[in-house]
Amino acid sequence: MNITYKDAAGVAGMRLAGRLAAEVLDHLTPLIVPGITTKEIDRIASEVMQRQGSVSATIGYQPGGYPPYPAHLCTSVNHVVCHGIPNDKPLKKGDIVNVDVTVIKDGWYGDTSRMFLVGECSIAAKRLCHLTFEAMWKGIAMVKPGIRLGDIGHAIQTFSEGHGFSVVREFCGHGIGQNFHEDPQVLHYGRPGTGVELVPGMTFTIEPMINLGRREVRELGNDGWTIITKDRSLSAQWEHTVLVTETGYEVMTLSEGCPPPPAFVGQPTAATA
């Protein structure tokens, strides 16, 4: 594996990029209501990035085998698991939507996503979004030098499956720094004591995709990007970028508008870039 370890300058650069990505979501939060289109959300996000002096990492992004991604962020509604492309269809009361933002600032990448409830939602939808948030934090809370990636995946999997949900296997977290996707891959399932050992300076995302129904997914249509649940059950995802520190972890995608972590975590403080 070609894992990059961030020095003090790299950590400062990632803190800034991470905070800016989170602040895009802060700006969008009050606007995500019934009637807005995901294309409008994308347009507003691009304007926020311009004002920040950041740029979108997703627009034009083209990994091998994929067409260029056409938007500044991803908007995954209801049974869309990930990589939903913004469109002109208005969001309606009862929808849930994941908004996934990655910005580049001074060569460093910040990557984060949140779930949004559009108006009043079903109890099942609320529960899925809430417990997926907690599943992400179950994984984050494991992070410290000496543990292995399998410990993170195991914590997320056992928590999620213990509540009757399923964990998507085909997509995972990833290393991040001066590249959008770096080693290692961060699975959201696994066995304790397996996988890469964590050491200070590693940075990666934890971004579990949790389904209300079965875990199987498929590609929707022929856009080359959109992934949905095979049984069309609801899917939720939350994401933070995390740094392994000498004693534990630092969440690099915090902002004033971030939802506070669950009580079992305590209150991490956003570092100053």
C-alpha positions as CSV (number, residue, x, y, z in Angstrom):
1,M,0.0,0.0,0.0
2,N,1.1,3.6,-0.7
3,I,-0.2,5.3,2.4
4,T,0.7,8.9,2.9
5,Y,1.4,10.3,6.3
6,K,0.7,13.9,6.9
7,D,3.2,16.2,8.6
8,A,2.2,19.4,10.5
9,A,1.8,21.4,7.3
10,G,-0.3,18.7,5.7
11,V,-2.5,18.4,8.8
12,A,-3.0,22.2,8.7
13,G,-3.9,22.1,5.0
14,M,-6.4,19.2,5.6
15,R,-8.0,21.0,8.5
16,L,-8.7,24.0,6.4
17,A,-10.1,22.0,3.5
18,G,-12.2,19.8,5.8
19,R,-13.7,22.8,7.5
20,L,-14.5,24.5,4.2
21,A,-16.3,21.3,3.0
22,A,-18.3,21.2,6.2
23,E,-19.2,24.9,5.9
24,V,-20.7,24.2,2.4
25,L,-23.1,21.8,4.1
26,D,-23.8,24.4,6.9
27,H,-24.8,26.9,4.2
28,L,-27.1,24.3,2.5
29,T,-28.8,23.0,5.6
30,P,-31.6,25.6,5.9
31,L,-32.3,25.4,2.2
32,I,-33.0,21.7,1.9
33,V,-36.8,21.8,2.2
34,P,-39.7,20.5,0.1
35,G,-39.6,22.0,-3.4
36,I,-35.9,22.6,-3.9
37,T,-34.2,20.6,-6.6
38,T,-30.9,18.9,-6.1
39,K,-29.7,20.8,-9.1
40,E,-30.4,24.0,-7.3
41,I,-28.5,22.6,-4.2
42,D,-25.6,21.9,-6.5
43,R,-25.7,25.4,-8.0
44,I,-25.7,27.1,-4.6
45,A,-22.9,24.9,-3.4
46,S,-20.7,25.9,-6.3
47,E,-21.3,29.6,-5.4
48,V,-20.3,28.9,-1.8
49,M,-17.1,27.2,-3.0
50,Q,-16.3,30.2,-5.2
51,R,-16.6,32.6,-2.3
52,Q,-14.4,30.3,-0.1
53,G,-11.7,30.1,-2.8
54,S,-12.1,26.3,-2.9
55,V,-13.0,24.2,-5.9
56,S,-15.2,21.1,-6.2
57,A,-13.3,17.8,-6.4
58,T,-16.2,16.0,-8.1
59,I,-17.0,18.0,-11.1
60,G,-15.2,16.4,-14.1
61,Y,-13.8,13.7,-11.8
62,Q,-13.2,10.6,-13.9
63,P,-11.6,7.5,-12.4
64,G,-10.9,4.6,-14.7
65,G,-14.0,3.1,-16.3
66,Y,-16.3,6.0,-15.3
67,P,-17.6,8.9,-17.3
68,P,-16.7,12.4,-16.1
69,Y,-18.9,13.3,-13.0
70,P,-21.1,16.3,-14.0
71,A,-21.8,18.1,-10.7
72,H,-20.1,19.9,-7.8
73,L,-21.5,17.4,-5.2
74,C,-23.5,14.2,-4.9
75,T,-27.1,14.1,-3.9
76,S,-28.4,10.7,-3.0
77,V,-32.2,10.6,-2.4
78,N,-34.1,7.8,-0.6
79,H,-33.0,4.5,-2.1
80,V,-30.0,6.0,-3.8
81,V,-27.0,4.7,-1.9
82,C,-24.3,7.0,-3.3
83,H,-23.1,9.1,-6.3
84,G,-26.6,10.5,-7.0
85,I,-26.3,13.1,-9.7
86,P,-28.2,16.4,-9.0
87,N,-31.3,16.9,-11.3
88,D,-34.4,19.0,-11.8
89,K,-36.8,16.9,-9.7
90,P,-38.0,18.8,-6.6
91,L,-37.5,17.2,-3.3
92,K,-40.8,16.3,-1.6
93,K,-41.9,16.0,2.0
94,G,-40.8,12.7,3.5
95,D,-37.7,12.3,1.3
96,I,-34.3,11.8,2.8
97,V,-31.2,13.0,1.0
98,N,-27.4,12.6,1.5
99,V,-25.4,15.5,0.3
100,D,-21.7,14.6,-0.2
101,V,-19.2,17.5,-0.6
102,T,-15.5,17.3,-1.4
103,V,-13.5,20.5,-1.9
104,I,-9.9,21.2,-2.8
105,K,-8.1,24.1,-1.1
106,D,-4.4,24.8,-1.7
107,G,-4.0,21.2,-3.1
108,W,-5.6,19.5,-0.1
109,Y,-8.9,17.6,-0.1
110,G,-11.8,17.8,2.4
111,D,-14.5,15.2,2.2
112,T,-17.7,15.0,4.2
113,S,-21.4,14.2,3.9
114,R,-24.6,14.5,5.9
115,M,-28.2,13.2,5.8
116,F,-31.1,15.6,5.6
117,L,-34.7,14.9,6.4
118,V,-37.0,16.8,4.0
119,G,-40.0,18.0,5.9
120,E,-41.7,15.4,8.2
121,C,-40.4,11.9,7.5
122,S,-41.4,8.4,8.5
123,I,-40.3,6.9,11.7
124,A,-38.3,4.3,9.8
125,A,-36.5,7.0,7.8
126,K,-35.7,9.0,10.9
127,R,-34.4,5.9,12.7
128,L,-32.2,4.9,9.8
129,C,-30.6,8.4,9.5
130,H,-30.1,8.7,13.2
131,L,-28.6,5.2,13.7
132,T,-26.4,5.6,10.6
133,F,-25.0,8.7,12.2
134,E,-24.2,6.8,15.3
135,A,-22.7,3.9,13.3
136,M,-20.2,6.4,11.8
137,W,-19.3,7.6,15.2
138,K,-18.9,4.1,16.5
139,G,-16.2,3.7,13.9
140,I,-14.6,7.1,14.5
141,A,-14.4,6.4,18.3
142,M,-12.3,3.4,17.6
143,V,-9.5,5.4,15.9
144,K,-6.2,5.5,17.7
145,P,-2.7,4.2,17.0
146,G,-2.3,0.5,17.2
147,I,-5.8,-0.5,16.3
148,R,-6.5,-2.0,12.9
149,L,-9.0,-1.1,10.2
150,G,-10.9,-4.3,10.8
151,D,-11.7,-3.0,14.3
152,I,-13.4,0.1,12.8
153,G,-15.4,-2.0,10.3
154,H,-16.4,-4.5,13.0
155,A,-17.7,-1.7,15.3
156,I,-19.8,-0.3,12.5
157,Q,-21.1,-3.6,11.3
158,T,-22.1,-5.0,14.7
159,F,-23.8,-1.8,15.7
160,S,-25.8,-1.5,12.4
161,E,-26.7,-5.2,12.1
162,G,-27.7,-5.2,15.7
163,H,-30.4,-2.7,14.9
164,G,-31.7,-4.7,12.0
165,F,-29.9,-2.8,9.2
166,S,-27.5,-4.0,6.5
167,V,-24.1,-2.6,5.6
168,V,-23.2,-1.9,1.9
169,R,-20.0,-3.8,1.0
170,E,-19.3,-2.5,-2.5
171,F,-18.3,1.0,-1.4
172,C,-16.0,2.1,1.5
173,G,-14.0,4.9,3.1
174,H,-10.6,5.8,1.8
175,G,-7.4,7.5,2.5
176,I,-7.3,11.2,1.5
177,G,-4.8,14.0,1.3
178,Q,-3.4,15.7,-1.8
179,N,-5.4,13.1,-3.8
180,F,-9.1,12.4,-3.6
181,H,-8.7,8.7,-3.1
182,E,-5.6,7.2,-1.5
183,D,-4.7,4.0,0.4
184,P,-6.0,2.5,2.5
185,Q,-9.5,1.4,1.8
186,V,-11.7,1.7,5.0
187,L,-14.3,-1.1,5.0
188,H,-17.4,-0.6,7.1
189,Y,-17.5,-4.3,8.1
190,G,-14.8,-6.7,9.1
191,R,-13.2,-8.8,11.8
192,P,-11.3,-7.3,14.8
193,G,-7.6,-7.4,14.7
194,T,-7.4,-7.6,10.9
195,G,-6.3,-5.1,8.2
196,V,-3.8,-2.2,8.3
197,E,-2.6,-1.0,11.6
198,L,-3.2,2.7,12.3
199,V,-0.3,5.1,13.0
200,P,-0.2,8.8,13.6
201,G,-0.4,11.0,10.5
202,M,-2.8,8.8,8.6
203,T,-5.9,10.5,7.2
204,F,-9.0,8.7,5.8
205,T,-12.8,8.9,5.6
206,I,-15.3,6.9,7.5
207,E,-18.5,6.9,5.6
208,P,-20.8,4.0,6.2
209,M,-23.7,3.3,3.8
210,I,-26.5,1.6,5.7
211,N,-29.6,0.1,4.2
212,L,-33.0,-0.3,5.8
213,G,-33.5,-3.5,3.8
214,R,-30.9,-5.9,2.2
215,R,-27.4,-4.9,1.6
216,E,-27.3,-5.7,-2.2
217,V,-26.9,-2.7,-4.6
218,R,-27.0,-2.1,-8.3
219,E,-26.3,0.7,-10.8
220,L,-29.3,2.7,-11.8
221,G,-29.8,3.3,-15.6
222,N,-26.8,4.1,-17.7
223,D,-25.3,7.3,-16.2
224,G,-22.3,5.4,-15.0
225,W,-22.5,6.7,-11.4
226,T,-25.8,6.3,-9.5
227,I,-26.0,3.3,-7.2
228,I,-29.3,2.2,-5.6
229,T,-30.5,-0.5,-3.2
230,K,-31.5,-3.6,-5.2
231,D,-34.7,-4.0,-3.1
232,R,-35.3,-0.2,-3.4
233,S,-35.2,0.2,0.4
234,L,-34.0,3.4,2.0
235,S,-30.3,4.0,2.3
236,A,-28.4,6.5,4.5
237,Q,-24.8,7.7,4.8
238,W,-22.8,10.0,6.9
239,E,-19.1,10.9,6.4
240,H,-16.2,12.6,8.2
241,T,-12.5,12.8,7.4
242,V,-10.4,11.7,10.3
243,L,-6.7,12.1,11.3
244,V,-4.9,9.5,13.5
245,T,-3.2,11.5,16.2
246,E,-0.5,10.3,18.8
247,T,-3.3,9.5,21.3
248,G,-6.5,9.0,19.3
249,Y,-8.1,10.9,16.5
250,E,-9.1,14.3,15.2
251,V,-12.2,14.9,13.1
252,M,-11.1,17.2,10.3
253,T,-14.5,18.0,8.8
254,L,-16.1,19.8,11.8
255,S,-17.7,23.2,11.6
256,E,-20.0,25.3,13.7
257,G,-23.1,23.8,12.0
258,C,-22.1,20.2,12.3
259,P,-24.5,17.9,14.2
260,P,-23.0,17.2,17.6
261,P,-21.7,13.7,18.1
262,P,-23.6,11.1,20.1
263,A,-23.4,11.2,23.9
264,F,-21.2,8.1,23.9
265,V,-18.5,10.1,22.1
266,G,-18.4,13.4,23.9
267,Q,-17.8,16.7,22.2
268,P,-14.7,16.9,19.9
269,T,-13.4,20.4,19.2
270,A,-12.7,21.6,15.7
271,A,-9.1,22.5,15.4
272,T,-8.0,25.9,14.1
273,A,-6.4,25.7,10.7
